[in-house]
């Protein structure tokens, strides 16, 4: 449940930042692309995080590069704008994910609900 909450937190943080960089007529496509790019990179980051000893900060650098390339090629923006969007969105979501922590027992288990 913690991973699902983390994905929700990332999407809720990054979507407004991505939307800020696009005009109204391109914003809808940019937000859909943002969802797609995050749904592709988020599992990769968590597989790496859970199965290796790599520092999460280093992994985030590669995520910024991958998402920046995604915005550059898919949204048809310049490479500087694509990487700037990716850097700002991922920095904000990384900082918020570091400060917002839910203990593992925050969500009820099915046994507790029945009682």
Secondary structure as UniProt FT lines:
FT   HELIX           2..20
FT   HELIX           24..51
FT   HELIX           56..74
FT   HELIX           79..99
FT   TURN            104..105
FT   HELIX           110..114
//
